Amino acid sequence: MNDIATIINLAYVVAAALFILGLKLLSHPDSAKRGNFVSAVGMLIAVVVTLLDQQIISYQWILLGFVIGGAFGAWKAKTVEMTAMPEMVSLFNGFGGAASLLLGWATLAGMNSVVVQTTGAFTFITLFFTVLVGGVTFSGSVVAWGKLSGKLSSKAVIFTGLRELSILHIIAMLVVGYLFTTQPQNTVWLYCIIALALSFGLWATISIGGADMPVVIALLNSYSGIAATAAGLATGNTILIVTGLLVGASGLILTNIMCKAMNRSLANVLLSGFAKPIEAGEKIEGEIKVLSAQDAFYVLEAAQSVLVIPGYGMAVAQAQHAVREMQSLLEDNGCTVDYAIHAVAGRMPGHMNVLLAEADVPYDQLYEMDDVNPRMENYDVAIVIGANDVVNPAAKEMKGSPIYGMPVIEAYRAKTVFVLKRSANAGFAGVDNPLFFKDNTRMVLGDAKETINNIVREFGDD
Amino acid sequence: MEIIYLLFIVLLAAFLGFELIRKVPATLHTPLMSGSNAISGITLVGALVASGNDNGVLTTILGTAAVALASINVVGGYLVTDRMLSMFKKKDKK
């Protein structure tokens, strides 16, 4: 190692330390912002010191790429709506995957025939994984982005032969992987890997429905890190290996949390497109009782404690600011307001928390499911806003239900339950919700934002 | 030996990652993911060398495209995470 290489590697050690410290600071909302800054400093050090690398002989292309990418990234970061965060993270996952794919390809394209002869199989195996994982991440993320932003139908696309298609893909990958590592000078195999990876990501994601998106985004997040690690192994770059694994671990942990919150295995989520839909079991009997916003106001005015349970519908209706306004009025009226957030509410991990933070709801008023369920009876009113499956008592009561066994927020145990919903239809999982038929449940039908604004207006008239 | 040494790094970094991320509370999971987007842009470091070296036109084109994509993640990821984290506030003690 010459002097400059030593300096670069020493700087990578510092950068890695800063990334680790940054993630450590992310473990509390008070220090999280500082953590993000520390991590950004680490990135700056890593990038600047890499520019000293003696292999780099010209800077104009680097500058061009950086200016284009940086400008687009900054614009996206400044303008994105908080409700659209799942789409943005998805898109960025895809860019990360594509960057690794291109880096792997560039590494291979930069080898002349002499270098190819003297390079060991380990490098080609890791290059194979870089291109494969990068490609799957890219096409999978683009599909997820399309579904989340409404450019594609959020329904699971299922057709006969999907399972066979996937098995065929995997067999082809193994074959092409073997051919590539044994004949790396033949670029046809590289193109085959890219094509297979893109195609596999497409089919694997298109067969997953909108409600399972939190799992898919978390998993693709993890893949984007794993692709970076593979690229690091192929090019012998330690900072890529370490940092890629931090991201990979993060995505895997979130994937696991999401799966547990739905009481399903990862395999079940990924392969649900291949399973036959479950026949409806028991019929739910009872009557739906509808309440006007005005009558809802009278109940809320008398309430001592209120629990708000938001779901994806709150994001769709952009109702978070109206909810916050209602919270202030309730609190001025001497009522305590808590929020209960289910791990899979919304379309990505922590989606609801960010929306409520945007509307200035203090984060110490947000509770997880396990914190509120034991004291559910104490709440005078539980307001369910655009959530359905995460408060569905069928998960506890109906053995035949597809969501049976999923841990839910037990809103039905509150003294009164308001369900704010457009109509009394089934949720995204397509499951009937017996909560709507309970004696203590009142449905307030209509757009969630409008309903809450009406309640807020009643407070003003009072 | 080189391979063993790299695999050691993989092993240790994986365990470290799991221990670190496990402690991130649910309320910060979205910023965690956008922050992960940012640091997965570390691919930029590899892309810089590919874009700026003299290994042929194809390498330069691919490298430059990789620089652009990774820069989106780095710049966009850190900025949006910062924007989000600025919104998280504690209850004012009145």
Interface residues (C-beta under 8 A of the other chain):
Chain A: F19 I20 G22 L23 K24 L26 S27 H28 P29 D30 A32 K33 N36 F37 S39 A40 M43 A46 V47 T50 L51 D53 Q55 I56 I57 S58 Y59 W61 I62 L64 G65 F66 I68 G69 G70 F72 G73 A74 K76 A77 K78 V80 M82 M85 M88 V89 F92 N93 F95 G96 A98 A99 S100 L102 L103 W105 A106 T107 A109 G110 M111 F122 I217 A218 N221 S224 G225 A227 A228 T229 A231 G232 L233 T235 G236 N237 T238 I239 L240 I241 V242 T243 G244 L245 L246 V247 G248 A249 S250 G251 L252 I253 L254 I257 I341 A343 M348 P349 G350 H351 N353 V354 A357 E358 D360 P362 Y363 D364 Q365 L366 E368
Chain B: E2 I3 L6 I9 V10 A13 A14 L16 G17 F18 L20 I21 R22 K23 V24 P25 A26 T27 L28 H29 T30 P31 L32 M33 S34 G35 S36 N37 A38 I39 S40 G41 I42 T43 L44 V45 G46 A47 L48 V49 A50 S51 G52 N53 D54 N55 G56 L58 T59 T60 L62 G63 T64 A65 A66 V67 A68 L69 A70 S71 I72 N73 V74 V75 G76 G77 Y78 L79 V80 T81 D82 R83 M84 L85 S86 M87 F88 K89 K90 K91 D92
